[in-house]
Amino acid sequence: MVSYPGTLRLDSLLSSTFRRKSSSNATVSARLVSLSPLPSSSPLRTPKLPLKMIPSSIPHSRLFICNSSSTAIAEPEGIKISSVSTKPMEGQKTGTSGLRKKVKVFMQENYLANWIQALFNSLPPEDYKNGVLVLGGDGRYFNKEAAQIIIKIAAGNGVGKILVGKEGLMSTPAVSAVIRKRKANGGFIMSASHNPGGPEYDWGIKFNYSSGQPAPESITDKIYGNTLSVSNLILSLNALFKPGPEIIISNQVYLLYTFLF
């Protein structure tokens, strides 16, 4: 199993139920420590999980956001949500296949976060509030750090559950299949398709709607418009994790992780 320096291992989280309610009452939390791919001043500096789950008496996993401009805005049922100031960034024109740039562009402070927040700003609240989203990708460089950014912002904006492929891996067709099979509200695909991956090459993000198909142009146009005016990132500072069973899809076993917020 390949592990890149400075990346988080999603397999150290847990498996998913793919259910709205879990049959298990077990709650597991993990201690998180700082990670360095993004600037140390970034409010979205991603945490690194230990290689194995560390049972803890702390009721929530903790995501560290160190920024003086971070303002707590809500704490529903123990979930800490903050608003972090940001500024629009150029070059976030969104096409039918999402956004595709060099890795170094996405690693700029708040670049990916701005786009994800703009996406939530573009959707009707009923399309994601307390809903289920799917998250996976092709395993290229920066996927695991990006997954943490997406999870934080999704939770902060009120998503109820995120289903993440084992190791963060899930092909584009698999994401679409899981969205439809589990009646999810949509899903993120971390992929630049056939473009080469690596620190000097490409990374991409796509959003598929509840149909499993790419978001329509009416939505991608709104996303781009909102990237030009985004001023705040809504983030969750902690999350609950629950274990669940494996799911069989297309004759393959996909072990998914559930993020319960």
C-alpha positions as CSV (number, residue, x, y, z in Angstrom):
1,M,0.0,0.0,0.0
2,V,1.5,3.3,-1.1
3,S,1.5,6.2,1.4
4,Y,2.8,9.6,0.3
5,P,4.7,11.7,2.8
6,G,2.5,14.3,4.5
7,T,-0.8,12.7,3.5
8,L,-3.6,11.4,5.6
9,R,-4.7,7.7,5.4
10,L,-8.4,7.5,5.0
11,D,-8.3,3.8,5.9
12,S,-7.5,4.8,9.4
13,L,-11.0,6.2,9.8
14,L,-13.7,3.6,9.5
15,S,-16.2,1.7,7.4
16,S,-19.6,3.0,6.3
17,T,-23.1,1.7,6.7
18,F,-24.5,3.5,3.7
19,R,-27.6,3.8,5.8
20,R,-29.3,6.8,7.2
21,K,-29.3,5.1,10.6
22,S,-26.6,2.8,11.9
23,S,-27.5,-0.5,13.5
24,S,-24.4,-0.1,15.7
25,N,-24.3,2.1,18.7
26,A,-20.5,2.2,18.7
27,T,-18.8,5.5,18.4
28,V,-15.1,5.8,17.6
29,S,-13.0,8.9,17.6
30,A,-9.4,9.4,16.4
31,R,-6.8,11.9,17.6
32,L,-5.7,14.2,14.8
33,V,-2.3,16.0,14.4
34,S,-1.1,18.7,12.1
35,L,-0.2,18.1,8.4
36,S,2.0,20.3,6.2
37,P,1.1,20.3,2.5
38,L,-0.7,23.6,2.9
39,P,0.7,26.8,4.3
40,S,1.0,26.8,8.1
41,S,-1.2,29.9,8.3
42,S,-4.0,28.2,6.4
43,P,-7.3,27.7,8.3
44,L,-7.7,24.6,6.1
45,R,-4.4,23.1,7.0
46,T,-5.3,19.4,6.9
47,P,-4.9,17.0,9.7
48,K,-3.1,13.7,9.6
49,L,-4.7,10.6,11.1
50,P,-2.7,7.9,12.8
51,L,-2.1,4.7,10.9
52,K,-4.5,2.9,13.2
53,M,-7.6,4.0,15.0
54,I,-6.8,5.2,18.5
55,P,-9.7,4.7,20.9
56,S,-10.4,7.8,22.8
57,S,-12.7,9.0,25.5
58,I,-13.1,12.3,23.6
59,P,-16.6,12.2,22.1
60,H,-15.6,13.9,18.8
61,S,-12.6,13.8,16.5
62,R,-10.9,17.2,16.4
63,L,-9.9,19.1,13.3
64,F,-7.4,21.9,14.1
65,I,-8.1,25.2,12.5
66,C,-5.6,27.9,13.7
67,N,-6.6,31.3,12.4
68,S,-7.4,34.5,14.2
69,S,-10.1,35.3,11.7
70,S,-12.0,32.1,12.4
71,T,-15.3,32.9,14.1
72,A,-17.5,30.3,15.8
73,I,-21.0,30.7,14.5
74,A,-22.9,27.6,15.7
75,E,-22.5,24.5,17.9
76,P,-25.5,22.3,17.1
77,E,-25.4,19.1,19.2
78,G,-21.7,19.5,20.0
79,I,-20.6,20.1,16.4
80,K,-18.4,23.1,16.2
81,I,-18.9,25.3,13.1
82,S,-16.9,28.4,12.2
83,S,-16.8,31.0,9.5
84,V,-13.4,31.8,8.1
85,S,-12.8,34.9,5.9
86,T,-11.6,34.4,2.3
87,K,-11.2,36.3,-0.9
88,P,-12.2,35.3,-4.5
89,M,-9.4,33.8,-6.6
90,E,-9.0,33.9,-10.3
91,G,-9.2,31.0,-12.7
92,Q,-12.1,29.0,-11.3
93,K,-14.2,28.8,-14.4
94,T,-16.2,25.6,-14.0
95,G,-17.1,23.4,-16.9
96,T,-19.4,20.4,-17.2
97,S,-16.5,18.2,-16.0
98,G,-15.8,20.4,-13.0
99,L,-12.5,22.2,-12.4
100,R,-9.1,21.0,-13.5
101,K,-5.7,22.7,-12.8
102,K,-2.1,22.0,-11.8
103,V,-1.7,20.5,-8.4
104,K,0.3,23.6,-7.3
105,V,-2.7,25.8,-8.2
106,F,-5.1,23.8,-6.0
107,M,-2.5,23.8,-3.2
108,Q,-2.8,27.6,-2.9
109,E,-4.4,28.7,0.3
110,N,-8.2,28.5,0.1
111,Y,-8.2,27.8,-3.7
112,L,-10.0,24.4,-3.4
113,A,-12.0,25.6,-0.4
114,N,-13.3,28.6,-2.2
115,W,-14.6,26.4,-5.0
116,I,-16.3,23.9,-2.7
117,Q,-17.9,26.7,-0.7
118,A,-19.1,28.3,-3.9
119,L,-20.6,25.0,-4.9
120,F,-22.7,24.8,-1.7
121,N,-23.6,28.5,-2.2
122,S,-25.0,27.5,-5.6
123,L,-27.2,24.6,-4.5
124,P,-30.7,24.9,-2.9
125,P,-30.4,24.0,0.8
126,E,-32.8,21.1,0.4
127,D,-30.3,19.5,-2.1
128,Y,-27.7,18.9,0.7
129,K,-28.9,19.9,4.2
130,N,-28.9,16.8,6.4
131,G,-28.4,14.8,3.3
132,V,-25.8,12.2,2.0
133,L,-22.9,12.9,-0.3
134,V,-20.4,10.5,-1.9
135,L,-16.6,11.2,-2.1
136,G,-13.9,9.3,-4.0
137,G,-11.2,9.7,-6.6
138,D,-8.5,8.0,-8.7
139,G,-5.8,8.1,-6.0
140,R,-3.7,10.8,-7.6
141,Y,-1.4,13.2,-5.6
142,F,-3.3,15.7,-3.4
143,N,-6.5,13.6,-3.2
144,K,-6.2,12.8,0.5
145,E,-5.5,16.3,1.6
146,A,-8.4,17.6,-0.7
147,A,-10.8,15.0,0.9
148,Q,-10.3,16.6,4.3
149,I,-11.0,20.1,3.0
150,I,-14.2,18.8,1.3
151,I,-15.3,17.0,4.4
152,K,-14.8,20.0,6.6
153,I,-16.8,22.4,4.4
154,A,-19.5,19.8,3.7
155,A,-20.1,19.3,7.4
156,G,-20.0,23.0,8.0
157,N,-22.7,23.6,5.5
158,G,-25.0,21.1,7.0
159,V,-24.4,17.8,5.1
160,G,-25.5,14.9,7.4
161,K,-23.2,12.1,6.1
162,I,-20.4,11.6,3.6
163,L,-19.6,8.2,2.1
164,V,-15.9,7.9,1.3
165,G,-14.3,5.1,-0.7
166,K,-11.6,3.0,1.0
167,E,-8.2,4.8,0.7
168,G,-10.3,7.6,-0.9
169,L,-10.5,5.5,-4.0
170,M,-13.6,5.3,-6.2
171,S,-13.8,5.4,-9.9
172,T,-16.1,7.9,-11.6
173,P,-18.6,5.2,-12.6
174,A,-18.5,3.8,-9.1
175,V,-19.3,7.2,-7.6
176,S,-22.3,7.6,-9.9
177,A,-23.5,4.1,-9.1
178,V,-23.2,4.7,-5.3
179,I,-25.1,8.0,-5.6
180,R,-28.0,6.2,-7.4
181,K,-27.9,3.0,-5.3
182,R,-27.9,4.9,-2.0
183,K,-30.1,7.7,-3.1
184,A,-27.5,10.2,-2.2
185,N,-27.9,13.9,-2.9
186,G,-24.7,14.0,-5.0
187,G,-21.0,13.3,-5.0
188,F,-17.5,14.7,-5.4
189,I,-15.0,13.0,-7.8
190,M,-11.4,13.9,-7.2
191,S,-9.9,13.2,-10.6
192,A,-8.3,14.9,-13.6
193,S,-9.3,11.9,-15.8
194,H,-6.6,10.9,-18.3
195,N,-4.3,13.8,-17.4
196,P,-1.1,12.9,-15.7
197,G,-0.9,13.1,-11.9
198,G,1.8,14.1,-9.4
199,P,3.1,17.2,-7.7
200,E,4.0,18.9,-11.0
201,Y,1.0,17.7,-12.9
202,D,-2.8,17.8,-12.8
203,W,-5.6,17.5,-10.3
204,G,-9.3,18.0,-10.7
205,I,-12.7,18.0,-8.9
206,K,-16.1,17.2,-10.3
207,F,-19.6,17.2,-8.8
208,N,-22.3,14.8,-9.8
209,Y,-25.9,15.4,-9.0
210,S,-28.4,13.0,-7.4
211,S,-29.0,11.4,-10.7
212,G,-25.3,10.3,-10.8
213,Q,-24.7,12.6,-13.8
214,P,-22.4,15.6,-13.9
215,A,-24.0,18.8,-12.5
216,P,-25.9,20.6,-15.2
217,E,-24.6,23.8,-16.8
218,S,-27.1,25.8,-14.8
219,I,-25.3,24.7,-11.6
220,T,-21.7,25.0,-12.9
221,D,-22.4,28.5,-14.1
222,K,-23.7,29.4,-10.6
223,I,-20.6,27.9,-9.1
224,Y,-18.3,30.0,-11.2
225,G,-20.4,33.1,-10.4
226,N,-20.1,32.4,-6.7
227,T,-16.3,31.9,-6.9
228,L,-16.2,35.6,-7.9
229,S,-17.8,36.8,-4.7
230,V,-17.2,34.1,-2.1
231,S,-16.1,35.8,1.2
232,N,-16.6,33.2,3.9
233,L,-15.9,29.5,4.3
234,I,-18.2,27.6,6.6
235,L,-16.2,24.9,8.4
236,S,-16.9,22.1,10.8
237,L,-14.2,21.8,13.5
238,N,-15.1,18.2,14.6
239,A,-17.0,15.2,13.4
240,L,-18.3,11.8,14.7
241,F,-17.3,8.6,13.1
242,K,-19.3,5.3,13.1
243,P,-18.3,1.9,11.7
244,G,-20.5,-0.1,9.3
245,P,-20.5,-3.1,6.9
246,E,-19.0,-3.5,3.4
247,I,-21.2,-2.9,0.4
248,I,-21.1,-5.0,-2.8
249,I,-21.2,-3.0,-6.0
250,S,-20.7,-4.4,-9.5
251,N,-19.1,-7.6,-8.2
252,Q,-16.5,-5.5,-6.3
253,V,-16.3,-4.9,-2.6
254,Y,-16.2,-1.3,-1.7
255,L,-15.4,-0.5,1.9
256,L,-16.7,3.0,2.6
257,Y,-16.2,5.4,5.5
258,T,-19.1,7.3,7.0
259,F,-18.7,10.8,8.4
260,L,-21.6,11.5,10.6
261,F,-22.0,15.2,11.5
